[in-house]
Amino acid sequence: MNIACGLEYDGTDYHGFQRQPERHGQTIQGVLETAIASISGERSVVNGAGRTDAGVHASGQVIHFRTNSQLAPHVWIRALNAVLPKAIAVRWAQEVPDCFHARFSALSRSYRYTIWNDSAQAPLLARYSY
């Protein structure tokens, strides 16, 4: 099966999306691959529509992975959210054709940069704005 998922994550404590050598710290891709393996018992490679840098968040990152598991997409959502850290959430999942690739099948991408420009600090915005 080829499973696509939509993610939301707070990247503050991560060294970007793309898997890195362990000495660099945790990445979103690495954590996802570990979670998938813990559920399916097999190693799957996670492919993302894009790569975020260290500390960057995502509200609609699309990923896909191939698995021999026959779990239904709604089960993947519950299972992954049960084992993923609170900073990463699977918002949706669906089976997609074998030709689907999160990066190459994307029709568009959008990015939002938030700058807090004030003399006073904004503690509730500090993690999500520059």
Backbone as XML, in Angstrom:
<?xml version="1.0"?>
<chain id="A" units="angstrom">
  <residue number="1" name="MET">
    <atom name="N" x="0.832" y="-1.191" z="0.000"/>
    <atom name="CA" x="0.000" y="0.000" z="0.000"/>
    <atom name="C" x="0.873" y="1.249" z="0.000"/>
  </residue>
  <residue number="2" name="ASN">
    <atom name="N" x="0.385" y="2.279" z="-0.619"/>
    <atom name="CA" x="1.020" y="3.584" z="-0.606"/>
    <atom name="C" x="0.084" y="4.492" z="0.181"/>
  </residue>
  <residue number="3" name="ILE">
    <atom name="N" x="0.541" y="4.982" z="1.315"/>
    <atom name="CA" x="-0.287" y="5.790" z="2.211"/>
    <atom name="C" x="0.217" y="7.225" z="2.204"/>
  </residue>
  <residue number="4" name="ALA">
    <atom name="N" x="-0.690" y="8.175" z="1.973"/>
    <atom name="CA" x="-0.368" y="9.597" z="2.077"/>
    <atom name="C" x="-1.006" y="10.126" z="3.356"/>
  </residue>
  <residue number="5" name="CYS">
    <atom name="N" x="-0.310" y="11.047" z="4.003"/>
    <atom name="CA" x="-0.808" y="11.650" z="5.242"/>
    <atom name="C" x="-0.572" y="13.153" z="5.205"/>
  </residue>
  <residue number="6" name="GLY">
    <atom name="N" x="-1.440" y="13.880" z="5.877"/>
    <atom name="CA" x="-1.253" y="15.306" z="6.090"/>
    <atom name="C" x="-0.807" y="15.525" z="7.521"/>
  </residue>
  <residue number="7" name="LEU">
    <atom name="N" x="0.275" y="16.274" z="7.691"/>
    <atom name="CA" x="0.853" y="16.497" z="9.019"/>
    <atom name="C" x="0.762" y="17.938" z="9.451"/>
  </residue>
  <residue number="8" name="GLU">
    <atom name="N" x="0.763" y="18.085" z="10.749"/>
    <atom name="CA" x="0.934" y="19.386" z="11.378"/>
    <atom name="C" x="2.008" y="19.182" z="12.436"/>
  </residue>
  <residue number="9" name="TYR">
    <atom name="N" x="2.989" y="20.070" z="12.496"/>
    <atom name="CA" x="3.999" y="19.909" z="13.541"/>
    <atom name="C" x="4.614" y="21.227" z="13.977"/>
  </residue>
  <residue number="10" name="ASP">
    <atom name="N" x="5.043" y="21.204" z="15.233"/>
    <atom name="CA" x="5.803" y="22.293" z="15.823"/>
    <atom name="C" x="7.264" y="21.853" z="15.741"/>
  </residue>
  <residue number="11" name="GLY">
    <atom name="N" x="8.019" y="22.499" z="14.886"/>
    <atom name="CA" x="9.390" y="22.084" z="14.638"/>
    <atom name="C" x="10.428" y="22.664" z="15.577"/>
  </residue>
  <residue number="12" name="THR">
    <atom name="N" x="9.995" y="23.357" z="16.624"/>
    <atom name="CA" x="10.927" y="24.031" z="17.529"/>
    <atom name="C" x="12.049" y="23.121" z="18.006"/>
  </residue>
  <residue number="13" name="ASP">
    <atom name="N" x="11.721" y="21.923" z="18.423"/>
    <atom name="CA" x="12.705" y="21.028" z="19.010"/>
    <atom name="C" x="13.289" y="20.017" z="18.022"/>
  </residue>
  <residue number="14" name="TYR">
    <atom name="N" x="13.106" y="20.256" z="16.727"/>
    <atom name="CA" x="13.567" y="19.314" z="15.708"/>
    <atom name="C" x="14.588" y="19.979" z="14.785"/>
  </residue>
  <residue number="15" name="HIS">
    <atom name="N" x="15.450" y="19.164" z="14.231"/>
    <atom name="CA" x="16.492" y="19.644" z="13.321"/>
    <atom name="C" x="16.025" y="19.522" z="11.881"/>
  </residue>
  <residue number="16" name="GLY">
    <atom name="N" x="14.843" y="20.023" z="11.623"/>
    <atom name="CA" x="14.286" y="20.021" z="10.280"/>
    <atom name="C" x="13.489" y="18.773" z="9.970"/>
  </residue>
  <residue number="17" name="PHE">
    <atom name="N" x="12.985" y="18.722" z="8.735"/>
    <atom name="CA" x="12.183" y="17.571" z="8.321"/>
    <atom name="C" x="13.061" y="16.381" z="7.968"/>
  </residue>
  <residue number="18" name="GLN">
    <atom name="N" x="14.074" y="16.605" z="7.151"/>
    <atom name="CA" x="14.843" y="15.506" z="6.557"/>
    <atom name="C" x="15.719" y="14.779" z="7.570"/>
  </residue>
  <residue number="19" name="ARG">
    <atom name="N" x="15.698" y="13.445" z="7.476"/>
    <atom name="CA" x="16.517" y="12.595" z="8.346"/>
    <atom name="C" x="17.973" y="13.023" z="8.268"/>
  </residue>
  <residue number="20" name="GLN">
    <atom name="N" x="18.627" y="13.061" z="9.428"/>
    <atom name="CA" x="20.035" y="13.444" z="9.554"/>
    <atom name="C" x="20.762" y="12.361" z="10.346"/>
  </residue>
  <residue number="21" name="PRO">
    <atom name="N" x="22.082" y="12.364" z="10.344"/>
    <atom name="CA" x="22.793" y="11.458" z="11.253"/>
    <atom name="C" x="22.343" y="11.739" z="12.693"/>
  </residue>
  <residue number="22" name="GLU">
    <atom name="N" x="22.257" y="10.705" z="13.511"/>
    <atom name="CA" x="21.731" y="10.842" z="14.868"/>
    <atom name="C" x="22.421" y="11.926" z="15.682"/>
  </residue>
  <residue number="23" name="ARG">
    <atom name="N" x="23.698" y="12.147" z="15.455"/>
    <atom name="CA" x="24.436" y="13.145" z="16.245"/>
    <atom name="C" x="23.891" y="14.559" z="16.039"/>
  </residue>
  <residue number="24" name="HIS">
    <atom name="N" x="23.138" y="14.789" z="14.952"/>
    <atom name="CA" x="22.567" y="16.112" z="14.679"/>
    <atom name="C" x="21.270" y="16.347" z="15.445"/>
  </residue>
  <residue number="25" name="GLY">
    <atom name="N" x="20.658" y="15.292" z="15.928"/>
    <atom name="CA" x="19.407" y="15.425" z="16.676"/>
    <atom name="C" x="18.223" y="14.888" z="15.898"/>
  </residue>
  <residue number="26" name="GLN">
    <atom name="N" x="17.067" y="14.899" z="16.546"/>
    <atom name="CA" x="15.851" y="14.342" z="15.952"/>
    <atom name="C" x="15.321" y="15.187" z="14.807"/>
  </residue>
  <residue number="27" name="THR">
    <atom name="N" x="14.748" y="14.491" z="13.811"/>
    <atom name="CA" x="14.084" y="15.155" z="12.701"/>
    <atom name="C" x="12.662" y="14.627" z="12.596"/>
  </residue>
  <residue number="28" name="ILE">
    <atom name="N" x="11.818" y="15.357" z="11.917"/>
    <atom name="CA" x="10.427" y="14.930" z="11.729"/>
    <atom name="C" x="10.389" y="13.606" z="10.961"/>
  </residue>
  <residue number="29" name="GLN">
    <atom name="N" x="11.130" y="13.499" z="9.868"/>
    <atom name="CA" x="11.156" y="12.272" z="9.075"/>
    <atom name="C" x="11.620" y="11.084" z="9.918"/>
  </residue>
  <residue number="30" name="GLY">
    <atom name="N" x="12.664" y="11.267" z="10.685"/>
    <atom name="CA" x="13.183" y="10.189" z="11.516"/>
    <atom name="C" x="12.176" y="9.709" z="12.548"/>
  </residue>
  <residue number="31" name="VAL">
    <atom name="N" x="11.506" y="10.642" z="13.191"/>
    <atom name="CA" x="10.502" y="10.284" z="14.194"/>
    <atom name="C" x="9.329" y="9.557" z="13.533"/>
  </residue>
  <residue number="32" name="LEU">
    <atom name="N" x="8.910" y="10.024" z="12.354"/>
    <atom name="CA" x="7.816" y="9.359" z="11.633"/>
    <atom name="C" x="8.195" y="7.933" z="11.237"/>
  </residue>
  <residue number="33" name="GLU">
    <atom name="N" x="9.396" y="7.750" z="10.715"/>
    <atom name="CA" x="9.829" y="6.415" z="10.295"/>
    <atom name="C" x="9.894" y="5.455" z="11.482"/>
  </residue>
  <residue number="34" name="THR">
    <atom name="N" x="10.330" y="5.948" z="12.619"/>
    <atom name="CA" x="10.363" y="5.121" z="13.826"/>
    <atom name="C" x="8.948" y="4.751" z="14.259"/>
  </residue>
  <residue number="35" name="ALA">
    <atom name="N" x="8.020" y="5.705" z="14.194"/>
    <atom name="CA" x="6.630" y="5.449" z="14.579"/>
    <atom name="C" x="5.983" y="4.431" z="13.645"/>
  </residue>
  <residue number="36" name="ILE">
    <atom name="N" x="6.203" y="4.579" z="12.349"/>
    <atom name="CA" x="5.630" y="3.638" z="11.372"/>
    <atom name="C" x="6.167" y="2.232" z="11.617"/>
  </residue>
  <residue number="37" name="ALA">
    <atom name="N" x="7.472" y="2.127" z="11.858"/>
    <atom name="CA" x="8.083" y="0.821" z="12.113"/>
    <atom name="C" x="7.518" y="0.181" z="13.384"/>
  </residue>
  <residue number="38" name="SER">
    <atom name="N" x="7.245" y="0.987" z="14.399"/>
    <atom name="CA" x="6.707" y="0.428" z="15.641"/>
    <atom name="C" x="5.297" y="-0.117" z="15.452"/>
  </residue>
  <residue number="39" name="ILE">
    <atom name="N" x="4.576" y="0.413" z="14.480"/>
    <atom name="CA" x="3.203" y="-0.045" z="14.208"/>
    <atom name="C" x="3.195" y="-1.214" z="13.237"/>
  </residue>
  <residue number="40" name="SER">
    <atom name="N" x="3.970" y="-1.102" z="12.165"/>
    <atom name="CA" x="3.917" y="-2.105" z="11.096"/>
    <atom name="C" x="4.913" y="-3.246" z="11.263"/>
  </residue>
  <residue number="41" name="GLY">
    <atom name="N" x="5.960" y="-3.013" z="12.047"/>
    <atom name="CA" x="7.007" y="-4.023" z="12.187"/>
    <atom name="C" x="7.947" y="-4.080" z="11.001"/>
  </residue>
  <residue number="42" name="GLU">
    <atom name="N" x="7.878" y="-3.087" z="10.147"/>
    <atom name="CA" x="8.755" y="-3.031" z="8.977"/>
    <atom name="C" x="9.304" y="-1.627" z="8.819"/>
  </residue>
  <residue number="43" name="ARG">
    <atom name="N" x="10.412" y="-1.525" z="8.114"/>
    <atom name="CA" x="11.022" y="-0.218" z="7.858"/>
    <atom name="C" x="10.390" y="0.396" z="6.615"/>
  </residue>
  <residue number="44" name="SER">
    <atom name="N" x="9.906" y="1.607" z="6.747"/>
    <atom name="CA" x="9.354" y="2.351" z="5.609"/>
    <atom name="C" x="10.079" y="3.679" z="5.512"/>
  </residue>
  <residue number="45" name="VAL">
    <atom name="N" x="10.291" y="4.131" z="4.292"/>
    <atom name="CA" x="10.889" y="5.443" z="4.068"/>
    <atom name="C" x="9.765" y="6.452" z="3.898"/>
  </residue>
  <residue number="46" name="VAL">
    <atom name="N" x="9.846" y="7.539" z="4.649"/>
    <atom name="CA" x="8.863" y="8.620" z="4.549"/>
    <atom name="C" x="9.384" y="9.640" z="3.546"/>
  </residue>
  <residue number="47" name="ASN">
    <atom name="N" x="8.547" y="10.010" z="2.594"/>
    <atom name="CA" x="8.870" y="11.051" z="1.616"/>
    <atom name="C" x="7.954" y="12.237" z="1.873"/>
  </residue>
  <residue number="48" name="GLY">
    <atom name="N" x="8.536" y="13.421" z="1.938"/>
    <atom name="CA" x="7.753" y="14.628" z="2.190"/>
    <atom name="C" x="7.604" y="15.487" z="0.958"/>
  </residue>
  <residue number="49" name="ALA">
    <atom name="N" x="6.548" y="16.294" z="0.945"/>
    <atom name="CA" x="6.325" y="17.219" z="-0.169"/>
    <atom name="C" x="7.396" y="18.306" z="-0.189"/>
  </residue>
  <residue number="50" name="GLY">
    <atom name="N" x="7.951" y="18.589" z="0.965"/>
    <atom name="CA" x="8.993" y="19.588" z="1.070"/>
    <atom name="C" x="9.800" y="19.332" z="2.326"/>
  </residue>
  <residue number="51" name="ARG">
    <atom name="N" x="10.866" y="20.104" z="2.481"/>
    <atom name="CA" x="11.712" y="19.945" z="3.660"/>
    <atom name="C" x="11.736" y="21.261" z="4.412"/>
  </residue>
  <residue number="52" name="THR">
    <atom name="N" x="11.498" y="21.184" z="5.705"/>
    <atom name="CA" x="11.595" y="22.378" z="6.524"/>
    <atom name="C" x="12.950" y="22.381" z="7.230"/>
  </residue>
  <residue number="53" name="ASP">
    <atom name="N" x="13.430" y="23.573" z="7.547"/>
    <atom name="CA" x="14.685" y="23.731" z="8.263"/>
    <atom name="C" x="14.478" y="23.511" z="9.754"/>
  </residue>
  <residue number="54" name="ALA">
    <atom name="N" x="15.558" y="23.497" z="10.488"/>
    <atom name="CA" x="15.500" y="23.346" z="11.939"/>
    <atom name="C" x="14.614" y="24.437" z="12.535"/>
  </residue>
  <residue number="55" name="GLY">
    <atom name="N" x="13.738" y="24.023" z="13.448"/>
    <atom name="CA" x="12.890" y="24.973" z="14.148"/>
    <atom name="C" x="11.670" y="25.455" z="13.395"/>
  </residue>
  <residue number="56" name="VAL">
    <atom name="N" x="11.471" y="24.998" z="12.167"/>
    <atom name="CA" x="10.359" y="25.471" z="11.332"/>
    <atom name="C" x="9.152" y="24.557" z="11.516"/>
  </residue>
  <residue number="57" name="HIS">
    <atom name="N" x="7.969" y="25.147" z="11.521"/>
    <atom name="CA" x="6.718" y="24.435" z="11.746"/>
    <atom name="C" x="6.005" y="24.184" z="10.420"/>
  </residue>
  <residue number="58" name="ALA">
    <atom name="N" x="5.027" y="23.279" z="10.448"/>
    <atom name="CA" x="4.224" y="23.003" z="9.255"/>
    <atom name="C" x="2.772" y="22.788" z="9.674"/>
  </residue>
  <residue number="59" name="SER">
    <atom name="N" x="1.869" y="23.292" z="8.860"/>
    <atom name="CA" x="0.442" y="23.097" z="9.141"/>
    <atom name="C" x="-0.225" y="22.213" z="8.098"/>
  </residue>
  <residue number="60" name="GLY">
    <atom name="N" x="0.459" y="21.904" z="7.021"/>
    <atom name="CA" x="-0.146" y="21.088" z="5.972"/>
    <atom name="C" x="0.879" y="20.291" z="5.188"/>
  </residue>
  <residue number="61" name="GLN">
    <atom name="N" x="1.887" y="19.764" z="5.853"/>
    <atom name="CA" x="2.925" y="18.975" z="5.182"/>
    <atom name="C" x="2.337" y="17.630" z="4.744"/>
  </residue>
  <residue number="62" name="VAL">
    <atom name="N" x="2.500" y="17.301" z="3.477"/>
    <atom name="CA" x="2.033" y="16.013" z="2.959"/>
    <atom name="C" x="3.223" y="15.071" z="2.860"/>
  </residue>
  <residue number="63" name="ILE">
    <atom name="N" x="3.014" y="13.848" z="3.337"/>
    <atom name="CA" x="4.040" y="12.812" z="3.250"/>
    <atom name="C" x="3.416" y="11.561" z="2.641"/>
  </residue>
  <residue number="64" name="HIS">
    <atom name="N" x="4.262" y="10.647" z="2.213"/>
    <atom name="CA" x="3.752" y="9.320" z="1.854"/>
    <atom name="C" x="4.784" y="8.281" z="2.234"/>
  </residue>
  <residue number="65" name="PHE">
    <atom name="N" x="4.306" y="7.059" z="2.421"/>
    <atom name="CA" x="5.180" y="5.928" z="2.703"/>
    <atom name="C" x="4.532" y="4.666" z="2.157"/>
  </residue>
  <residue number="66" name="ARG">
    <atom name="N" x="5.353" y="3.713" z="1.817"/>
    <atom name="CA" x="4.872" y="2.420" z="1.320"/>
    <atom name="C" x="4.974" y="1.404" z="2.449"/>
  </residue>
  <residue number="67" name="THR">
    <atom name="N" x="3.965" y="0.534" z="2.512"/>
    <atom name="CA" x="3.930" y="-0.470" z="3.564"/>
    <atom name="C" x="3.261" y="-1.744" z="3.061"/>
  </residue>
  <residue number="68" name="ASN">
    <atom name="N" x="3.655" y="-2.860" z="3.632"/>
    <atom name="CA" x="2.973" y="-4.118" z="3.366"/>
    <atom name="C" x="1.809" y="-4.334" z="4.322"/>
  </residue>
  <residue number="69" name="SER">
    <atom name="N" x="1.715" y="-3.475" z="5.316"/>
    <atom name="CA" x="0.624" y="-3.569" z="6.286"/>
    <atom name="C" x="-0.709" y="-3.310" z="5.585"/>
  </residue>
  <residue number="70" name="GLN">
    <atom name="N" x="-1.728" y="-3.974" z="6.043"/>
    <atom name="CA" x="-3.062" y="-3.793" z="5.460"/>
    <atom name="C" x="-3.953" y="-2.920" z="6.339"/>
  </residue>
  <residue number="71" name="LEU">
    <atom name="N" x="-3.351" y="-2.142" z="7.238"/>
    <atom name="CA" x="-4.140" y="-1.255" z="8.090"/>
    <atom name="C" x="-4.871" y="-0.224" z="7.238"/>
  </residue>
  <residue number="72" name="ALA">
    <atom name="N" x="-6.103" y="0.051" z="7.589"/>
    <atom name="CA" x="-6.892" y="1.065" z="6.890"/>
    <atom name="C" x="-6.355" y="2.453" z="7.236"/>
  </residue>
  <residue number="73" name="PRO">
    <atom name="N" x="-6.539" y="3.431" z="6.350"/>
    <atom name="CA" x="-6.033" y="4.779" z="6.623"/>
    <atom name="C" x="-6.498" y="5.360" z="7.957"/>
  </residue>
  <residue number="74" name="HIS">
    <atom name="N" x="-7.764" y="5.156" z="8.330"/>
    <atom name="CA" x="-8.236" y="5.716" z="9.602"/>
    <atom name="C" x="-7.533" y="5.065" z="10.797"/>
  </residue>
  <residue number="75" name="VAL">
    <atom name="N" x="-7.094" y="3.833" z="10.641"/>
    <atom name="CA" x="-6.333" y="3.162" z="11.697"/>
    <atom name="C" x="-4.921" y="3.751" z="11.772"/>
  </residue>
  <residue number="76" name="TRP">
    <atom name="N" x="-4.329" y="4.054" z="10.624"/>
    <atom name="CA" x="-3.012" y="4.693" z="10.618"/>
    <atom name="C" x="-3.059" y="6.021" z="11.374"/>
  </residue>
  <residue number="77" name="ILE">
    <atom name="N" x="-4.111" y="6.804" z="11.175"/>
    <atom name="CA" x="-4.222" y="8.092" z="11.872"/>
    <atom name="C" x="-4.176" y="7.876" z="13.379"/>
  </residue>
  <residue number="78" name="ARG">
    <atom name="N" x="-5.045" y="7.000" z="13.880"/>
    <atom name="CA" x="-5.118" y="6.757" z="15.334"/>
    <atom name="C" x="-3.816" y="6.161" z="15.866"/>
  </residue>
  <residue number="79" name="ALA">
    <atom name="N" x="-3.276" y="5.181" z="15.145"/>
    <atom name="CA" x="-2.071" y="4.496" z="15.615"/>
    <atom name="C" x="-0.870" y="5.439" z="15.637"/>
  </residue>
  <residue number="80" name="LEU">
    <atom name="N" x="-0.681" y="6.191" z="14.567"/>
    <atom name="CA" x="0.453" y="7.117" z="14.534"/>
    <atom name="C" x="0.322" y="8.201" z="15.597"/>
  </residue>
  <residue number="81" name="ASN">
    <atom name="N" x="-0.851" y="8.776" z="15.744"/>
    <atom name="CA" x="-1.028" y="9.826" z="16.747"/>
    <atom name="C" x="-0.852" y="9.289" z="18.168"/>
  </residue>
  <residue number="82" name="ALA">
    <atom name="N" x="-1.068" y="7.996" z="18.358"/>
    <atom name="CA" x="-0.879" y="7.396" z="19.683"/>
    <atom name="C" x="0.597" y="7.261" z="20.045"/>
  </residue>
  <residue number="83" name="VAL">
    <atom name="N" x="1.474" y="7.114" z="19.039"/>
    <atom name="CA" x="2.899" y="6.897" z="19.330"/>
    <atom name="C" x="3.783" y="8.103" z="19.003"/>
  </residue>
  <residue number="84" name="LEU">
    <atom name="N" x="3.274" y="9.052" z="18.235"/>
    <atom name="CA" x="4.070" y="10.236" z="17.908"/>
    <atom name="C" x="4.123" y="11.195" z="19.096"/>
  </residue>
  <residue number="85" name="PRO">
    <atom name="N" x="5.202" y="11.987" z="19.196"/>
    <atom name="CA" x="5.246" y="13.017" z="20.235"/>
    <atom name="C" x="4.141" y="14.045" z="19.996"/>
  </residue>
  <residue number="86" name="LYS">
    <atom name="N" x="3.777" y="14.755" z="21.048"/>
    <atom name="CA" x="2.678" y="15.738" z="20.970"/>
    <atom name="C" x="2.940" y="16.849" z="19.954"/>
  </residue>
  <residue number="87" name="ALA">
    <atom name="N" x="4.187" y="17.070" z="19.577"/>
    <atom name="CA" x="4.526" y="18.138" z="18.627"/>
    <atom name="C" x="4.219" y="17.762" z="17.181"/>
  </residue>
  <residue number="88" name="ILE">
    <atom name="N" x="3.875" y="16.494" z="16.924"/>
    <atom name="CA" x="3.608" y="16.024" z="15.563"/>
    <atom name="C" x="2.238" y="15.355" z="15.538"/>
  </residue>
  <residue number="89" name="ALA">
    <atom name="N" x="1.385" y="15.756" z="14.601"/>
    <atom name="CA" x="0.054" y="15.156" z="14.485"/>
    <atom name="C" x="-0.246" y="14.787" z="13.042"/>
  </residue>
  <residue number="90" name="VAL">
    <atom name="N" x="-0.847" y="13.615" z="12.858"/>
    <atom name="CA" x="-1.348" y="13.206" z="11.552"/>
    <atom name="C" x="-2.792" y="13.680" z="11.487"/>
  </residue>
  <residue number="91" name="ARG">
    <atom name="N" x="-3.094" y="14.575" z="10.563"/>
    <atom name="CA" x="-4.427" y="15.171" z="10.447"/>
    <atom name="C" x="-5.341" y="14.349" z="9.546"/>
  </residue>
  <residue number="92" name="TRP">
    <atom name="N" x="-4.773" y="13.690" z="8.537"/>
    <atom name="CA" x="-5.551" y="12.832" z="7.641"/>
    <atom name="C" x="-4.619" y="11.800" z="7.023"/>
  </residue>
  <residue number="93" name="ALA">
    <atom name="N" x="-5.210" y="10.729" z="6.520"/>
    <atom name="CA" x="-4.455" y="9.679" z="5.820"/>
    <atom name="C" x="-5.367" y="9.059" z="4.778"/>
  </residue>
  <residue number="94" name="GLN">
    <atom name="N" x="-4.780" y="8.640" z="3.682"/>
    <atom name="CA" x="-5.544" y="7.940" z="2.652"/>
    <atom name="C" x="-4.615" y="7.078" z="1.820"/>
  </residue>
  <residue number="95" name="GLU">
    <atom name="N" x="-5.172" y="6.003" z="1.300"/>
    <atom name="CA" x="-4.411" y="5.178" z="0.370"/>
    <atom name="C" x="-4.379" y="5.917" z="-0.956"/>
  </residue>
  <residue number="96" name="VAL">
    <atom name="N" x="-3.221" y="5.925" z="-1.590"/>
    <atom name="CA" x="-3.052" y="6.622" z="-2.866"/>
    <atom name="C" x="-2.455" y="5.648" z="-3.882"/>
  </residue>
  <residue number="97" name="PRO">
    <atom name="N" x="-2.588" y="5.956" z="-5.178"/>
    <atom name="CA" x="-2.016" y="5.074" z="-6.205"/>
    <atom name="C" x="-0.494" y="4.957" z="-6.054"/>
  </residue>
  <residue number="98" name="ASP">
    <atom name="N" x="0.050" y="3.863" z="-6.547"/>
    <atom name="CA" x="1.498" y="3.647" z="-6.470"/>
    <atom name="C" x="2.297" y="4.771" z="-7.124"/>
  </residue>
  <residue number="99" name="CYS">
    <atom name="N" x="1.719" y="5.431" z="-8.113"/>
    <atom name="CA" x="2.440" y="6.499" z="-8.814"/>
    <atom name="C" x="2.476" y="7.808" z="-8.010"/>
  </residue>
  <residue number="100" name="PHE">
    <atom name="N" x="1.725" y="7.897" z="-6.910"/>
    <atom name="CA" x="1.710" y="9.125" z="-6.106"/>
    <atom name="C" x="3.027" y="9.285" z="-5.364"/>
  </residue>
  <residue number="101" name="HIS">
    <atom name="N" x="3.576" y="10.495" z="-5.412"/>
    <atom name="CA" x="4.777" y="10.849" z="-4.652"/>
    <atom name="C" x="4.526" y="12.219" z="-4.039"/>
  </residue>
  <residue number="102" name="ALA">
    <atom name="N" x="4.666" y="12.322" z="-2.719"/>
    <atom name="CA" x="4.341" y="13.567" z="-2.022"/>
    <atom name="C" x="5.057" y="14.782" z="-2.620"/>
  </residue>
  <residue number="103" name="ARG">
    <atom name="N" x="6.293" y="14.627" z="-3.019"/>
    <atom name="CA" x="7.046" y="15.761" z="-3.569"/>
    <atom name="C" x="6.673" y="16.048" z="-5.015"/>
  </residue>
  <residue number="104" name="PHE">
    <atom name="N" x="6.673" y="15.013" z="-5.842"/>
    <atom name="CA" x="6.513" y="15.226" z="-7.285"/>
    <atom name="C" x="5.055" y="15.336" z="-7.728"/>
  </residue>
  <residue number="105" name="SER">
    <atom name="N" x="4.121" y="14.896" z="-6.903"/>
    <atom name="CA" x="2.702" y="14.996" z="-7.250"/>
    <atom name="C" x="2.055" y="16.274" z="-6.721"/>
  </residue>
  <residue number="106" name="ALA">
    <atom name="N" x="2.797" y="17.060" z="-5.945"/>
    <atom name="CA" x="2.244" y="18.298" z="-5.380"/>
    <atom name="C" x="1.892" y="19.280" z="-6.489"/>
  </residue>
  <residue number="107" name="LEU">
    <atom name="N" x="0.741" y="19.904" z="-6.363"/>
    <atom name="CA" x="0.305" y="20.901" z="-7.337"/>
    <atom name="C" x="0.699" y="22.314" z="-6.926"/>
  </residue>
  <residue number="108" name="SER">
    <atom name="N" x="0.881" y="22.532" z="-5.640"/>
    <atom name="CA" x="1.305" y="23.847" z="-5.161"/>
    <atom name="C" x="1.887" y="23.717" z="-3.760"/>
  </residue>
  <residue number="109" name="ARG">
    <atom name="N" x="2.562" y="24.766" z="-3.351"/>
    <atom name="CA" x="3.099" y="24.880" z="-1.998"/>
    <atom name="C" x="2.926" y="26.331" z="-1.579"/>
  </residue>
  <residue number="110" name="SER">
    <atom name="N" x="2.734" y="26.538" z="-0.295"/>
    <atom name="CA" x="2.678" y="27.914" z="0.191"/>
    <atom name="C" x="3.423" y="27.996" z="1.517"/>
  </residue>
  <residue number="111" name="TYR">
    <atom name="N" x="3.984" y="29.152" z="1.761"/>
    <atom name="CA" x="4.772" y="29.390" z="2.958"/>
    <atom name="C" x="4.298" y="30.694" z="3.576"/>
  </residue>
  <residue number="112" name="ARG">
    <atom name="N" x="4.277" y="30.738" z="4.915"/>
    <atom name="CA" x="3.887" y="31.968" z="5.606"/>
    <atom name="C" x="4.974" y="32.293" z="6.616"/>
  </residue>
  <residue number="113" name="TYR">
    <atom name="N" x="5.460" y="33.512" z="6.551"/>
    <atom name="CA" x="6.466" y="33.986" z="7.482"/>
    <atom name="C" x="5.806" y="35.038" z="8.359"/>
  </residue>
  <residue number="114" name="THR">
    <atom name="N" x="5.931" y="34.898" z="9.669"/>
    <atom name="CA" x="5.301" y="35.823" z="10.606"/>
    <atom name="C" x="6.386" y="36.586" z="11.352"/>
  </residue>
  <residue number="115" name="ILE">
    <atom name="N" x="6.316" y="37.901" z="11.288"/>
    <atom name="CA" x="7.266" y="38.762" z="11.984"/>
    <atom name="C" x="6.492" y="39.592" z="13.001"/>
  </residue>
  <residue number="116" name="TRP">
    <atom name="N" x="6.878" y="39.496" z="14.264"/>
    <atom name="CA" x="6.258" y="40.290" z="15.317"/>
    <atom name="C" x="7.108" y="41.543" z="15.467"/>
  </residue>
  <residue number="117" name="ASN">
    <atom name="N" x="6.553" y="42.688" z="15.096"/>
    <atom name="CA" x="7.285" y="43.941" z="15.081"/>
    <atom name="C" x="6.675" y="44.885" z="16.111"/>
  </residue>
  <residue number="118" name="ASP">
    <atom name="N" x="7.160" y="44.799" z="17.334"/>
    <atom name="CA" x="6.626" y="45.610" z="18.421"/>
    <atom name="C" x="7.714" y="45.741" z="19.477"/>
  </residue>
  <residue number="119" name="SER">
    <atom name="N" x="7.651" y="46.772" z="20.267"/>
    <atom name="CA" x="8.653" y="46.949" z="21.318"/>
    <atom name="C" x="8.422" y="45.991" z="22.488"/>
  </residue>
  <residue number="120" name="ALA">
    <atom name="N" x="7.224" y="45.465" z="22.618"/>
    <atom name="CA" x="6.920" y="44.524" z="23.700"/>
    <atom name="C" x="6.981" y="43.086" z="23.186"/>
  </residue>
  <residue number="121" name="GLN">
    <atom name="N" x="7.464" y="42.193" z="24.029"/>
    <atom name="CA" x="7.496" y="40.778" z="23.678"/>
    <atom name="C" x="6.079" y="40.219" z="23.623"/>
  </residue>
  <residue number="122" name="ALA">
    <atom name="N" x="5.905" y="39.149" z="22.894"/>
    <atom name="CA" x="4.615" y="38.466" z="22.799"/>
    <atom name="C" x="4.851" y="36.988" z="23.129"/>
  </residue>
  <residue number="123" name="PRO">
    <atom name="N" x="4.827" y="36.616" z="24.398"/>
    <atom name="CA" x="5.164" y="35.245" z="24.795"/>
    <atom name="C" x="4.361" y="34.161" z="24.074"/>
  </residue>
  <residue number="124" name="LEU">
    <atom name="N" x="3.111" y="34.409" z="23.763"/>
    <atom name="CA" x="2.309" y="33.389" z="23.105"/>
    <atom name="C" x="2.621" y="33.259" z="21.617"/>
  </residue>
  <residue number="125" name="LEU">
    <atom name="N" x="3.324" y="34.223" z="21.062"/>
    <atom name="CA" x="3.706" y="34.172" z="19.653"/>
    <atom name="C" x="5.190" y="33.835" z="19.465"/>
  </residue>
  <residue number="126" name="ALA">
    <atom name="N" x="5.946" y="33.776" z="20.539"/>
    <atom name="CA" x="7.401" y="33.668" z="20.457"/>
    <atom name="C" x="7.864" y="32.449" z="19.651"/>
  </residue>
  <residue number="127" name="ARG">
    <atom name="N" x="7.190" y="31.337" z="19.785"/>
    <atom name="CA" x="7.614" y="30.134" z="19.060"/>
    <atom name="C" x="7.179" y="30.163" z="17.600"/>
  </residue>
  <residue number="128" name="TYR">
    <atom name="N" x="6.285" y="31.048" z="17.243"/>
    <atom name="CA" x="5.671" y="31.007" z="15.921"/>
    <atom name="C" x="5.871" y="32.280" z="15.112"/>
  </residue>
  <residue number="129" name="SER">
    <atom name="N" x="6.751" y="33.146" z="15.564"/>
    <atom name="CA" x="7.039" y="34.355" z="14.799"/>
    <atom name="C" x="8.488" y="34.757" z="15.052"/>
  </residue>
  <residue number="130" name="TYR">
    <atom name="N" x="8.981" y="35.600" z="14.180"/>
    <atom name="CA" x="10.353" y="36.093" z="14.298"/>
    <atom name="C" x="10.293" y="37.448" z="14.971"/>
  </residue>
</chain>
